[in-house]
Amino acid sequence: MNRSLKTGLVQTNYTDSNRKNLEQQIRKMAAEGAELVVLQELHDNLYFCQTENTAHFDLAEPIPGASTDFYGALAAELKIVLVASLFEKRAPGLYHNTAVVFEKDGSIAGKYRKMHIPDDPAYYEKFYFTPGDLGFIPIQTSVGKLGVLVCWDQWYPEAARMMALQGAEILIYPTAIGWESSDSAEEKDRQQNAWIISQRAHAVSNGLPVVSVNRVGLETDTSGQTNGIQFWGHSFVAGPQGEILALASSDAPENLLVDIDLTRSENVRRWWPFLRDRRIDAYDLSKRYLDQKD
């Protein structure tokens, strides 16, 4: 029996009425039949990591807290599973970039704290976020076992593989990535293609569908050190052979509704048995780098 999951992706830009806008888009997705709705990274605020500013820590909230109450109530009303991305205040001086998954009854099914934290011009996330300590554990929900990761985690095949090895049925990446204006057109193209290719590769190597939801639009750098970030959108869903099932635009808000065939993964893994043929006896991934020995 085929098992299909109607999945809604909300790709949006930040607006003055951002929470209201997000609620409208989530409601639209639910009205169109979405059982699972995924939001982008840190969706409740502008991408504040463009500068190092201690005042931005005031944006963080405990989990559970006011934001989880809001999104939990919305999930319960619409009877959807909802993946949100929040700035978590765990304790004074201890903050995380945290994805929260809400069940159809509004309860918190689980959360994932971003494990890989970048530190690049305009992406000063190490200033704000402590690396996650919950590991790579899929979250069991009524629509399936969700392997939720966050943005910079997209570049690490180990993260996707750990989720797959623990039974994840789908890989989900809330994201905030874009271009700095000083990059050449050629460099911008290389960056975006690499981003898409790397995630499609996770789909292929693990035989799993991938859902990636990115921000879109220009967000200025209030410090004036850069010309801001043009978030490149291009939210997409890939099937377990890396095939593109849906792709959003690069420059405008857009919702995607995709039927994901969760049973297809089983057939793909029979055709391409990568998990069977892994040489677990020969891998040594516990060191930062393996120096050559005579």
KOLKOLVO-574533 format. One record per residue (C-alpha): residue number from 0; residue in one letter; x, y, z. Coordinates in steps of 0.05 Angstrom, whole numbers, plus 32768, in hexadecimal, padded with zeros to 4 digits. Example, Ala and Ser with C-alpha at 12.3 -4.5 7.8 and 13.67 -1.06 7.14 Angstrom:
BEGIN
<rec><nr>0</nr><rest>A</rest><east>80F6</east><north>7FA6</north><up>809C</up></rec>
<rec><nr>1</nr><rest>S</rest><east>8111</east><north>7FEB</north><up>808F</up></rec>
//
This chain:
BEGIN
<rec><nr>0</nr><rest>M</rest><east>8000</east><north>8000</north><up>8000</up></rec>
<rec><nr>1</nr><rest>N</rest><east>801B</east><north>8044</north><up>7FED</up></rec>
<rec><nr>2</nr><rest>R</rest><east>8024</east><north>8076</north><up>8025</up></rec>
<rec><nr>3</nr><rest>S</rest><east>8021</east><north>80BE</north><up>800F</up></rec>
<rec><nr>4</nr><rest>L</rest><east>802E</east><north>80FB</north><up>8039</up></rec>
<rec><nr>5</nr><rest>K</rest><east>8012</east><north>813E</north><up>8023</up></rec>
<rec><nr>6</nr><rest>T</rest><east>8048</east><north>816F</north><up>8037</up></rec>
<rec><nr>7</nr><rest>G</rest><east>8045</east><north>81BB</north><up>8037</up></rec>
<rec><nr>8</nr><rest>L</rest><east>8082</east><north>81E8</north><up>8032</up></rec>
<rec><nr>9</nr><rest>V</rest><east>807C</east><north>8231</north><up>8046</up></rec>
<rec><nr>10</nr><rest>Q</rest><east>80B2</east><north>825B</north><up>8024</up></rec>
<rec><nr>11</nr><rest>T</rest><east>80A9</east><north>82A4</north><up>8039</up></rec>
<rec><nr>12</nr><rest>N</rest><east>80CC</east><north>82E6</north><up>8045</up></rec>
<rec><nr>13</nr><rest>Y</rest><east>80CA</east><north>830C</north><up>8086</up></rec>
<rec><nr>14</nr><rest>T</rest><east>8091</east><north>833E</north><up>808D</up></rec>
<rec><nr>15</nr><rest>D</rest><east>807C</east><north>836F</north><up>80C3</up></rec>
<rec><nr>16</nr><rest>S</rest><east>8041</east><north>8341</north><up>80D2</up></rec>
<rec><nr>17</nr><rest>N</rest><east>806C</east><north>8303</north><up>80CD</up></rec>
<rec><nr>18</nr><rest>R</rest><east>8048</east><north>82D6</north><up>80FF</up></rec>
<rec><nr>19</nr><rest>K</rest><east>8005</east><north>82E7</north><up>80DF</up></rec>
<rec><nr>20</nr><rest>N</rest><east>8020</east><north>82D9</north><up>809A</up></rec>
<rec><nr>21</nr><rest>L</rest><east>803C</east><north>8296</north><up>80B0</up></rec>
<rec><nr>22</nr><rest>E</rest><east>7FFA</east><north>8283</north><up>80CF</up></rec>
<rec><nr>23</nr><rest>Q</rest><east>7FD6</east><north>8294</north><up>808E</up></rec>
<rec><nr>24</nr><rest>Q</rest><east>8006</east><north>8269</north><up>8065</up></rec>
<rec><nr>25</nr><rest>I</rest><east>8001</east><north>822E</north><up>8095</up></rec>
<rec><nr>26</nr><rest>R</rest><east>7FB5</east><north>8233</north><up>8091</up></rec>
<rec><nr>27</nr><rest>K</rest><east>7FB8</east><north>8233</north><up>8045</up></rec>
<rec><nr>28</nr><rest>M</rest><east>7FE3</east><north>81F5</north><up>8045</up></rec>
<rec><nr>29</nr><rest>A</rest><east>7FB4</east><north>81D1</north><up>8075</up></rec>
<rec><nr>30</nr><rest>A</rest><east>7F77</east><north>81E6</north><up>804C</up></rec>
<rec><nr>31</nr><rest>E</rest><east>7F98</east><north>81C7</north><up>800E</up></rec>
<rec><nr>32</nr><rest>G</rest><east>7FA0</east><north>8185</north><up>8033</up></rec>
<rec><nr>33</nr><rest>A</rest><east>7FE7</east><north>8188</north><up>8050</up></rec>
<rec><nr>34</nr><rest>E</rest><east>7FF1</east><north>8157</north><up>8089</up></rec>
<rec><nr>35</nr><rest>L</rest><east>8038</east><north>816F</north><up>8096</up></rec>
<rec><nr>36</nr><rest>V</rest><east>804D</east><north>81B9</north><up>8091</up></rec>
<rec><nr>37</nr><rest>V</rest><east>8095</east><north>81D0</north><up>8094</up></rec>
<rec><nr>38</nr><rest>L</rest><east>80AD</east><north>8217</north><up>80A2</up></rec>
<rec><nr>39</nr><rest>Q</rest><east>80F1</east><north>8237</north><up>8094</up></rec>
<rec><nr>40</nr><rest>E</rest><east>8129</east><north>8242</north><up>80C5</up></rec>
<rec><nr>41</nr><rest>L</rest><east>811E</east><north>8276</north><up>80FC</up></rec>
<rec><nr>42</nr><rest>H</rest><east>80DE</east><north>828C</north><up>80DA</up></rec>
<rec><nr>43</nr><rest>D</rest><east>80C3</east><north>82B8</north><up>8112</up></rec>
<rec><nr>44</nr><rest>N</rest><east>80F8</east><north>82ED</north><up>810A</up></rec>
<rec><nr>45</nr><rest>L</rest><east>8127</east><north>830E</north><up>80D8</up></rec>
<rec><nr>46</nr><rest>Y</rest><east>8167</east><north>82E6</north><up>80D1</up></rec>
<rec><nr>47</nr><rest>F</rest><east>8189</east><north>830A</north><up>810B</up></rec>
<rec><nr>48</nr><rest>C</rest><east>81CC</east><north>82E5</north><up>8105</up></rec>
<rec><nr>49</nr><rest>Q</rest><east>81E6</east><north>8316</north><up>80D1</up></rec>
<rec><nr>50</nr><rest>T</rest><east>8203</east><north>833D</north><up>810B</up></rec>
<rec><nr>51</nr><rest>E</rest><east>821D</east><north>832E</north><up>8151</up></rec>
<rec><nr>52</nr><rest>N</rest><east>81EE</east><north>8353</north><up>817F</up></rec>
<rec><nr>53</nr><rest>T</rest><east>81DF</east><north>833C</north><up>81C6</up></rec>
<rec><nr>54</nr><rest>A</rest><east>819A</east><north>835F</north><up>81C3</up></rec>
<rec><nr>55</nr><rest>H</rest><east>8185</east><north>8329</north><up>8191</up></rec>
<rec><nr>56</nr><rest>F</rest><east>8186</east><north>82F5</north><up>81C9</up></rec>
<rec><nr>57</nr><rest>D</rest><east>8146</east><north>8315</north><up>81E1</up></rec>
<rec><nr>58</nr><rest>L</rest><east>8123</east><north>82F5</north><up>81A5</up></rec>
<rec><nr>59</nr><rest>A</rest><east>812D</east><north>82B0</north><up>81C3</up></rec>
<rec><nr>60</nr><rest>E</rest><east>80F7</east><north>828A</north><up>81E8</up></rec>
<rec><nr>61</nr><rest>P</rest><east>80F4</east><north>824D</north><up>8214</up></rec>
<rec><nr>62</nr><rest>I</rest><east>80D7</east><north>820C</north><up>81F8</up></rec>
<rec><nr>63</nr><rest>P</rest><east>809F</east><north>8203</north><up>820A</up></rec>
<rec><nr>64</nr><rest>G</rest><east>808D</east><north>824C</north><up>8208</up></rec>
<rec><nr>65</nr><rest>A</rest><east>8062</east><north>8280</north><up>81E5</up></rec>
<rec><nr>66</nr><rest>S</rest><east>8077</east><north>826C</north><up>819F</up></rec>
<rec><nr>67</nr><rest>T</rest><east>806C</east><north>8222</north><up>81AA</up></rec>
<rec><nr>68</nr><rest>D</rest><east>8028</east><north>8231</north><up>81C8</up></rec>
<rec><nr>69</nr><rest>F</rest><east>8016</east><north>8258</north><up>8189</up></rec>
<rec><nr>70</nr><rest>Y</rest><east>802E</east><north>8225</north><up>8157</up></rec>
<rec><nr>71</nr><rest>G</rest><east>8015</east><north>81EA</north><up>8180</up></rec>
<rec><nr>72</nr><rest>A</rest><east>7FCF</east><north>8208</north><up>8182</up></rec>
<rec><nr>73</nr><rest>L</rest><east>7FD1</east><north>8213</north><up>8137</up></rec>
<rec><nr>74</nr><rest>A</rest><east>7FE7</east><north>81CB</north><up>812A</up></rec>
<rec><nr>75</nr><rest>A</rest><east>7FAF</east><north>81B1</north><up>8157</up></rec>
<rec><nr>76</nr><rest>E</rest><east>7F7A</east><north>81DC</north><up>8136</up></rec>
<rec><nr>77</nr><rest>L</rest><east>7F8F</east><north>81C8</north><up>80EF</up></rec>
<rec><nr>78</nr><rest>K</rest><east>7FA0</east><north>8181</north><up>8102</up></rec>
<rec><nr>79</nr><rest>I</rest><east>7FE4</east><north>8183</north><up>80E1</up></rec>
<rec><nr>80</nr><rest>V</rest><east>802A</east><north>8170</north><up>80F4</up></rec>
<rec><nr>81</nr><rest>L</rest><east>8052</east><north>81B1</north><up>80F3</up></rec>
<rec><nr>82</nr><rest>V</rest><east>809E</east><north>81BB</north><up>80F1</up></rec>
<rec><nr>83</nr><rest>A</rest><east>80B2</east><north>81FE</north><up>810E</up></rec>
<rec><nr>84</nr><rest>S</rest><east>80F7</east><north>821E</north><up>8118</up></rec>
<rec><nr>85</nr><rest>L</rest><east>8102</east><north>8248</north><up>8157</up></rec>
<rec><nr>86</nr><rest>F</rest><east>8138</east><north>826D</north><up>817D</up></rec>
<rec><nr>87</nr><rest>E</rest><east>813A</east><north>8247</north><up>81BF</up></rec>
<rec><nr>88</nr><rest>K</rest><east>814E</east><north>8265</north><up>8201</up></rec>
<rec><nr>89</nr><rest>R</rest><east>8163</east><north>8229</north><up>822A</up></rec>
<rec><nr>90</nr><rest>A</rest><east>8184</east><north>824F</north><up>8264</up></rec>
<rec><nr>91</nr><rest>P</rest><east>81A5</east><north>8293</north><up>826E</up></rec>
<rec><nr>92</nr><rest>G</rest><east>81DF</east><north>8294</north><up>823C</up></rec>
<rec><nr>93</nr><rest>L</rest><east>81CA</east><north>8252</north><up>821C</up></rec>
<rec><nr>94</nr><rest>Y</rest><east>81A3</east><north>8256</north><up>81DB</up></rec>
<rec><nr>95</nr><rest>H</rest><east>8194</east><north>8226</north><up>81A2</up></rec>
<rec><nr>96</nr><rest>N</rest><east>817A</east><north>8227</north><up>815B</up></rec>
<rec><nr>97</nr><rest>T</rest><east>8142</east><north>81F5</north><up>8165</up></rec>
<rec><nr>98</nr><rest>A</rest><east>8110</east><north>81D3</north><up>8138</up></rec>
<rec><nr>99</nr><rest>V</rest><east>80D0</east><north>81BF</north><up>815B</up></rec>
<rec><nr>100</nr><rest>V</rest><east>809F</east><north>818B</north><up>813F</up></rec>
<rec><nr>101</nr><rest>F</rest><east>8056</east><north>8191</north><up>8154</up></rec>
<rec><nr>102</nr><rest>E</rest><east>8026</east><north>8156</north><up>8151</up></rec>
<rec><nr>103</nr><rest>K</rest><east>7FDF</east><north>815C</north><up>8136</up></rec>
<rec><nr>104</nr><rest>D</rest><east>7FC5</east><north>8165</north><up>817D</up></rec>
<rec><nr>105</nr><rest>G</rest><east>7FF3</east><north>81A0</north><up>8189</up></rec>
<rec><nr>106</nr><rest>S</rest><east>8023</east><north>817C</north><up>81B6</up></rec>
<rec><nr>107</nr><rest>I</rest><east>806E</east><north>817F</north><up>81AB</up></rec>
<rec><nr>108</nr><rest>A</rest><east>8082</east><north>813E</north><up>8189</up></rec>
<rec><nr>109</nr><rest>G</rest><east>80CB</east><north>814F</north><up>818F</up></rec>
<rec><nr>110</nr><rest>K</rest><east>8102</east><north>8182</north><up>8181</up></rec>
<rec><nr>111</nr><rest>Y</rest><east>8145</east><north>8184</north><up>8160</up></rec>
<rec><nr>112</nr><rest>R</rest><east>817D</east><north>81B5</north><up>8172</up></rec>
<rec><nr>113</nr><rest>K</rest><east>81A8</east><north>81C9</north><up>8137</up></rec>
<rec><nr>114</nr><rest>M</rest><east>81EA</east><north>81A3</north><up>813D</up></rec>
<rec><nr>115</nr><rest>H</rest><east>8217</east><north>81C5</north><up>810A</up></rec>
<rec><nr>116</nr><rest>I</rest><east>821E</east><north>8210</north><up>8117</up></rec>
<rec><nr>117</nr><rest>P</rest><east>823D</east><north>823C</north><up>80E0</up></rec>
<rec><nr>118</nr><rest>D</rest><east>8267</east><north>827A</north><up>80E9</up></rec>
<rec><nr>119</nr><rest>D</rest><east>826F</east><north>82A1</north><up>80A8</up></rec>
<rec><nr>120</nr><rest>P</rest><east>8267</east><north>82EA</north><up>8094</up></rec>
<rec><nr>121</nr><rest>A</rest><east>821E</east><north>82FB</north><up>809E</up></rec>
<rec><nr>122</nr><rest>Y</rest><east>8211</east><north>82B7</north><up>80BE</up></rec>
<rec><nr>123</nr><rest>Y</rest><east>822D</east><north>82C1</north><up>8105</up></rec>
<rec><nr>124</nr><rest>E</rest><east>8207</east><north>8288</north><up>8123</up></rec>
<rec><nr>125</nr><rest>K</rest><east>823D</east><north>8271</north><up>8153</up></rec>
<rec><nr>126</nr><rest>F</rest><east>8232</east><north>82B2</north><up>8179</up></rec>
<rec><nr>127</nr><rest>Y</rest><east>81EA</east><north>829F</north><up>8186</up></rec>
<rec><nr>128</nr><rest>F</rest><east>81E2</east><north>8254</north><up>8186</up></rec>
<rec><nr>129</nr><rest>T</rest><east>81FF</east><north>821C</north><up>81B0</up></rec>
<rec><nr>130</nr><rest>P</rest><east>8208</east><north>81DC</north><up>8187</up></rec>
<rec><nr>131</nr><rest>G</rest><east>81CF</east><north>81AB</north><up>8191</up></rec>
<rec><nr>132</nr><rest>D</rest><east>81D4</east><north>8173</north><up>81C3</up></rec>
<rec><nr>133</nr><rest>L</rest><east>8198</east><north>8148</north><up>81B1</up></rec>
<rec><nr>134</nr><rest>G</rest><east>81BB</east><north>8121</north><up>817B</up></rec>
<rec><nr>135</nr><rest>F</rest><east>81A0</east><north>810C</north><up>8138</up></rec>
<rec><nr>136</nr><rest>I</rest><east>815F</east><north>80EB</north><up>8150</up></rec>
<rec><nr>137</nr><rest>P</rest><east>8122</east><north>80E7</north><up>8121</up></rec>
<rec><nr>138</nr><rest>I</rest><east>80E1</east><north>8100</north><up>813E</up></rec>
<rec><nr>139</nr><rest>Q</rest><east>80A6</east><north>80CF</north><up>813E</up></rec>
<rec><nr>140</nr><rest>T</rest><east>8064</east><north>80EE</north><up>8128</up></rec>
<rec><nr>141</nr><rest>S</rest><east>8021</east><north>80D7</north><up>810F</up></rec>
<rec><nr>142</nr><rest>V</rest><east>8037</east><north>80E4</north><up>80C7</up></rec>
<rec><nr>143</nr><rest>G</rest><east>8079</east><north>80BF</north><up>80CD</up></rec>
<rec><nr>144</nr><rest>K</rest><east>80BF</east><north>80C2</north><up>80EA</up></rec>
<rec><nr>145</nr><rest>L</rest><east>80DD</east><north>8106</north><up>80D9</up></rec>
<rec><nr>146</nr><rest>G</rest><east>8128</east><north>8111</north><up>80D4</up></rec>
<rec><nr>147</nr><rest>V</rest><east>8128</east><north>815C</north><up>80E3</up></rec>
<rec><nr>148</nr><rest>L</rest><east>816A</east><north>8181</north><up>80DA</up></rec>
<rec><nr>149</nr><rest>V</rest><east>8178</east><north>81CC</north><up>80D2</up></rec>
<rec><nr>150</nr><rest>C</rest><east>819B</east><north>81F4</north><up>809B</up></rec>
<rec><nr>151</nr><rest>W</rest><east>81E7</east><north>81EC</north><up>80A4</up></rec>
<rec><nr>152</nr><rest>D</rest><east>81DA</east><north>81A3</north><up>80B5</up></rec>
<rec><nr>153</nr><rest>Q</rest><east>81C8</east><north>819D</north><up>806A</up></rec>
<rec><nr>154</nr><rest>W</rest><east>8211</east><north>8199</north><up>8057</up></rec>
<rec><nr>155</nr><rest>Y</rest><east>8222</east><north>815D</north><up>8083</up></rec>
<rec><nr>156</nr><rest>P</rest><east>8214</east><north>8118</north><up>8067</up></rec>
<rec><nr>157</nr><rest>E</rest><east>8221</east><north>80FA</north><up>80AC</up></rec>
<rec><nr>158</nr><rest>A</rest><east>81E4</east><north>811F</north><up>80C8</up></rec>
<rec><nr>159</nr><rest>A</rest><east>81B5</east><north>8105</north><up>8092</up></rec>
<rec><nr>160</nr><rest>R</rest><east>81D2</east><north>80BF</north><up>8098</up></rec>
<rec><nr>161</nr><rest>M</rest><east>81C9</east><north>80BD</north><up>80E4</up></rec>
<rec><nr>162</nr><rest>M</rest><east>8180</east><north>80D0</north><up>80DC</up></rec>
<rec><nr>163</nr><rest>A</rest><east>8177</east><north>809A</north><up>80A6</up></rec>
<rec><nr>164</nr><rest>L</rest><east>8198</east><north>8065</north><up>80D1</up></rec>
<rec><nr>165</nr><rest>Q</rest><east>8166</east><north>8073</north><up>8108</up></rec>
<rec><nr>166</nr><rest>G</rest><east>812A</east><north>806A</north><up>80DD</up></rec>
<rec><nr>167</nr><rest>A</rest><east>811A</east><north>80AF</north><up>80C2</up></rec>
<rec><nr>168</nr><rest>E</rest><east>80E8</east><north>80AB</north><up>8089</up></rec>
<rec><nr>169</nr><rest>I</rest><east>80F4</east><north>80F1</north><up>8070</up></rec>
<rec><nr>170</nr><rest>L</rest><east>812B</east><north>8125</north><up>8079</up></rec>
<rec><nr>171</nr><rest>I</rest><east>8114</east><north>816D</north><up>8088</up></rec>
<rec><nr>172</nr><rest>Y</rest><east>813F</east><north>81AB</north><up>8086</up></rec>
<rec><nr>173</nr><rest>P</rest><east>8124</east><north>81EF</north><up>809D</up></rec>
<rec><nr>174</nr><rest>T</rest><east>8156</east><north>8220</north><up>807D</up></rec>
<rec><nr>175</nr><rest>A</rest><east>816F</east><north>8267</north><up>8079</up></rec>
<rec><nr>176</nr><rest>I</rest><east>81A3</east><north>826D</north><up>8041</up></rec>
<rec><nr>177</nr><rest>G</rest><east>81B1</east><north>82A1</north><up>800C</up></rec>
<rec><nr>178</nr><rest>W</rest><east>81E3</east><north>82CC</north><up>7FE8</up></rec>
<rec><nr>179</nr><rest>E</rest><east>820C</east><north>8307</north><up>7FFF</up></rec>
<rec><nr>180</nr><rest>S</rest><east>8209</east><north>833C</north><up>7FC8</up></rec>
<rec><nr>181</nr><rest>S</rest><east>8255</east><north>833F</north><up>7FBE</up></rec>
<rec><nr>182</nr><rest>D</rest><east>8256</east><north>82F8</north><up>7FA2</up></rec>
<rec><nr>183</nr><rest>S</rest><east>825B</east><north>82F3</north><up>7F57</up></rec>
<rec><nr>184</nr><rest>A</rest><east>8222</east><north>82D6</north><up>7F2E</up></rec>
<rec><nr>185</nr><rest>E</rest><east>824C</east><north>8298</north><up>7F21</up></rec>
<rec><nr>186</nr><rest>E</rest><east>825B</east><north>828F</north><up>7F6B</up></rec>
<rec><nr>187</nr><rest>K</rest><east>8211</east><north>8297</north><up>7F7C</up></rec>
<rec><nr>188</nr><rest>D</rest><east>81FF</east><north>8261</north><up>7F4A</up></rec>
<rec><nr>189</nr><rest>R</rest><east>8234</east><north>8232</north><up>7F66</up></rec>
<rec><nr>190</nr><rest>Q</rest><east>821C</east><north>823C</north><up>7FAE</up></rec>
<rec><nr>191</nr><rest>Q</rest><east>81D3</east><north>8230</north><up>7F9E</up></rec>
<rec><nr>192</nr><rest>N</rest><east>81E1</east><north>81F3</north><up>7F73</up></rec>
<rec><nr>193</nr><rest>A</rest><east>820E</east><north>81D6</north><up>7FA9</up></rec>
<rec><nr>194</nr><rest>W</rest><east>81D7</east><north>81E0</north><up>7FDC</up></rec>
<rec><nr>195</nr><rest>I</rest><east>81A4</east><north>81BA</north><up>7FB2</up></rec>
<rec><nr>196</nr><rest>I</rest><east>81D4</east><north>8184</north><up>7F9C</up></rec>
<rec><nr>197</nr><rest>S</rest><east>81EB</east><north>8174</north><up>7FE3</up></rec>
<rec><nr>198</nr><rest>Q</rest><east>81A4</east><north>8169</north><up>7FFB</up></rec>
<rec><nr>199</nr><rest>R</rest><east>8190</east><north>8141</north><up>7FBF</up></rec>
<rec><nr>200</nr><rest>A</rest><east>81CD</east><north>8116</north><up>7FCD</up></rec>
<rec><nr>201</nr><rest>H</rest><east>81B4</east><north>8109</north><up>8014</up></rec>
<rec><nr>202</nr><rest>A</rest><east>8173</east><north>80F1</north><up>7FF5</up></rec>
<rec><nr>203</nr><rest>V</rest><east>8198</east><north>80C2</north><up>7FC6</up></rec>
<rec><nr>204</nr><rest>S</rest><east>81CA</east><north>80A6</north><up>7FF7</up></rec>
<rec><nr>205</nr><rest>N</rest><east>8195</east><north>8098</north><up>802C</up></rec>
<rec><nr>206</nr><rest>G</rest><east>815A</east><north>8086</north><up>7FFE</up></rec>
<rec><nr>207</nr><rest>L</rest><east>812E</east><north>80BB</north><up>8020</up></rec>
<rec><nr>208</nr><rest>P</rest><east>8105</east><north>80F7</north><up>800A</up></rec>
<rec><nr>209</nr><rest>V</rest><east>8121</east><north>813B</north><up>801D</up></rec>
<rec><nr>210</nr><rest>V</rest><east>80F9</east><north>817A</north><up>802E</up></rec>
<rec><nr>211</nr><rest>S</rest><east>8120</east><north>81BB</north><up>802F</up></rec>
<rec><nr>212</nr><rest>V</rest><east>80FD</east><north>81FD</north><up>8040</up></rec>
<rec><nr>213</nr><rest>N</rest><east>8124</east><north>823E</north><up>8038</up></rec>
<rec><nr>214</nr><rest>R</rest><east>8118</east><north>8287</north><up>8045</up></rec>
<rec><nr>215</nr><rest>V</rest><east>8111</east><north>82B7</north><up>800B</up></rec>
<rec><nr>216</nr><rest>G</rest><east>811D</east><north>8301</north><up>7FFF</up></rec>
<rec><nr>217</nr><rest>L</rest><east>8150</east><north>8336</north><up>8013</up></rec>
<rec><nr>218</nr><rest>E</rest><east>815F</east><north>8342</north><up>805C</up></rec>
<rec><nr>219</nr><rest>T</rest><east>818D</east><north>837D</north><up>806A</up></rec>
<rec><nr>220</nr><rest>D</rest><east>81C9</east><north>837D</north><up>8098</up></rec>
<rec><nr>221</nr><rest>T</rest><east>81BA</east><north>83B3</north><up>80CC</up></rec>
<rec><nr>222</nr><rest>S</rest><east>8204</east><north>83B9</north><up>80DE</up></rec>
<rec><nr>223</nr><rest>G</rest><east>8215</east><north>83CE</north><up>8096</up></rec>
<rec><nr>224</nr><rest>Q</rest><east>824F</east><north>839E</north><up>8094</up></rec>
<rec><nr>225</nr><rest>T</rest><east>8230</east><north>8379</north><up>8058</up></rec>
<rec><nr>226</nr><rest>N</rest><east>81F9</east><north>8388</north><up>8027</up></rec>
<rec><nr>227</nr><rest>G</rest><east>81CC</east><north>8355</north><up>8048</up></rec>
<rec><nr>228</nr><rest>I</rest><east>81B6</east><north>8310</north><up>8032</up></rec>
<rec><nr>229</nr><rest>Q</rest><east>818B</east><north>82FF</north><up>7FF6</up></rec>
<rec><nr>230</nr><rest>F</rest><east>816B</east><north>82BE</north><up>800D</up></rec>
<rec><nr>231</nr><rest>W</rest><east>8165</east><north>8294</north><up>7FCF</up></rec>
<rec><nr>232</nr><rest>G</rest><east>8125</east><north>826D</north><up>7FDD</up></rec>
<rec><nr>233</nr><rest>H</rest><east>8125</east><north>8230</north><up>7FB0</up></rec>
<rec><nr>234</nr><rest>S</rest><east>8102</east><north>8206</north><up>7FE5</up></rec>
<rec><nr>235</nr><rest>F</rest><east>80FA</east><north>81C0</north><up>7FC9</up></rec>
<rec><nr>236</nr><rest>V</rest><east>80E7</east><north>8178</north><up>7FD3</up></rec>
<rec><nr>237</nr><rest>A</rest><east>8112</east><north>813F</north><up>7FB8</up></rec>
<rec><nr>238</nr><rest>G</rest><east>80FE</east><north>80F7</north><up>7FB3</up></rec>
<rec><nr>239</nr><rest>P</rest><east>812A</east><north>80BC</north><up>7FCB</up></rec>
<rec><nr>240</nr><rest>Q</rest><east>8150</east><north>80BA</north><up>7F89</up></rec>
<rec><nr>241</nr><rest>G</rest><east>815E</east><north>8104</north><up>7F8D</up></rec>
<rec><nr>242</nr><rest>E</rest><east>8127</east><north>8115</north><up>7F5B</up></rec>
<rec><nr>243</nr><rest>I</rest><east>8109</east><north>815B</north><up>7F64</up></rec>
<rec><nr>244</nr><rest>L</rest><east>80C0</east><north>8154</north><up>7F75</up></rec>
<rec><nr>245</nr><rest>A</rest><east>80B2</east><north>819F</north><up>7F80</up></rec>
<rec><nr>246</nr><rest>L</rest><east>80DC</east><north>81DE</north><up>7F7D</up></rec>
<rec><nr>247</nr><rest>A</rest><east>80CA</east><north>8225</north><up>7F93</up></rec>
<rec><nr>248</nr><rest>S</rest><east>80E2</east><north>8266</north><up>7F75</up></rec>
<rec><nr>249</nr><rest>S</rest><east>8123</east><north>8289</north><up>7F88</up></rec>
<rec><nr>250</nr><rest>D</rest><east>8106</east><north>82CE</north><up>7F93</up></rec>
<rec><nr>251</nr><rest>A</rest><east>80BE</east><north>82CC</north><up>7FAE</up></rec>
<rec><nr>252</nr><rest>P</rest><east>8095</east><north>82AE</north><up>7FE6</up></rec>
<rec><nr>253</nr><rest>E</rest><east>8075</east><north>826D</north><up>7FD1</up></rec>
<rec><nr>254</nr><rest>N</rest><east>8052</east><north>8231</north><up>7FEF</up></rec>
<rec><nr>255</nr><rest>L</rest><east>805C</east><north>81EB</north><up>7FD5</up></rec>
<rec><nr>256</nr><rest>L</rest><east>802D</east><north>81B1</north><up>7FE0</up></rec>
<rec><nr>257</nr><rest>V</rest><east>804D</east><north>816E</north><up>7FCF</up></rec>
<rec><nr>258</nr><rest>D</rest><east>8035</east><north>8126</north><up>7FD3</up></rec>
<rec><nr>259</nr><rest>I</rest><east>8070</east><north>80FF</north><up>7FED</up></rec>
<rec><nr>260</nr><rest>D</rest><east>806D</east><north>80B4</north><up>7FE2</up></rec>
<rec><nr>261</nr><rest>L</rest><east>808D</east><north>8098</north><up>8021</up></rec>
<rec><nr>262</nr><rest>T</rest><east>8089</east><north>8050</north><up>8007</up></rec>
<rec><nr>263</nr><rest>R</rest><east>80B6</east><north>8060</north><up>7FCC</up></rec>
<rec><nr>264</nr><rest>S</rest><east>80F2</east><north>8062</north><up>7FFB</up></rec>
<rec><nr>265</nr><rest>E</rest><east>80EC</east><north>8017</north><up>8007</up></rec>
<rec><nr>266</nr><rest>N</rest><east>80EF</east><north>8007</north><up>7FBD</up></rec>
<rec><nr>267</nr><rest>V</rest><east>8129</east><north>8037</north><up>7FB1</up></rec>
<rec><nr>268</nr><rest>R</rest><east>8150</east><north>8017</north><up>7FE9</up></rec>
<rec><nr>269</nr><rest>R</rest><east>8145</east><north>7FD3</north><up>7FC9</up></rec>
<rec><nr>270</nr><rest>W</rest><east>815F</east><north>7FEB</north><up>7F87</up></rec>
<rec><nr>271</nr><rest>W</rest><east>8199</east><north>8013</north><up>7FA5</up></rec>
<rec><nr>272</nr><rest>P</rest><east>81AA</east><north>7FF0</north><up>7FE7</up></rec>
<rec><nr>273</nr><rest>F</rest><east>81DC</east><north>8022</north><up>8000</up></rec>
<rec><nr>274</nr><rest>L</rest><east>81CC</east><north>8013</north><up>8049</up></rec>
<rec><nr>275</nr><rest>R</rest><east>81D9</east><north>7FC9</north><up>803D</up></rec>
<rec><nr>276</nr><rest>D</rest><east>821C</east><north>7FD5</north><up>801C</up></rec>
<rec><nr>277</nr><rest>R</rest><east>8239</east><north>8006</north><up>804E</up></rec>
<rec><nr>278</nr><rest>R</rest><east>827D</east><north>7FF0</north><up>8068</up></rec>
<rec><nr>279</nr><rest>I</rest><east>8271</east><north>8001</north><up>80B1</up></rec>
<rec><nr>280</nr><rest>D</rest><east>82AF</east><north>7FD8</north><up>80C3</up></rec>
<rec><nr>281</nr><rest>A</rest><east>82DC</east><north>8006</north><up>8099</up></rec>
<rec><nr>282</nr><rest>Y</rest><east>82C3</east><north>804C</north><up>80AB</up></rec>
<rec><nr>283</nr><rest>D</rest><east>82E6</east><north>8076</north><up>80E0</up></rec>
<rec><nr>284</nr><rest>L</rest><east>82C0</east><north>80B6</north><up>80E9</up></rec>
<rec><nr>285</nr><rest>S</rest><east>82D1</east><north>80C4</north><up>8131</up></rec>
<rec><nr>286</nr><rest>K</rest><east>830D</east><north>80F2</north><up>8121</up></rec>
<rec><nr>287</nr><rest>R</rest><east>830F</east><north>8138</north><up>8103</up></rec>
<rec><nr>288</nr><rest>Y</rest><east>8341</east><north>8122</north><up>80CF</up></rec>
<rec><nr>289</nr><rest>L</rest><east>8366</east><north>80E2</north><up>80C0</up></rec>
<rec><nr>290</nr><rest>D</rest><east>83B0</east><north>80EF</north><up>80B8</up></rec>
<rec><nr>291</nr><rest>Q</rest><east>83D5</east><north>80C5</north><up>8085</up></rec>
<rec><nr>292</nr><rest>K</rest><east>8400</east><north>808E</north><up>80A4</up></rec>
<rec><nr>293</nr><rest>D</rest><east>8438</east><north>8066</north><up>8084</up></rec>
//
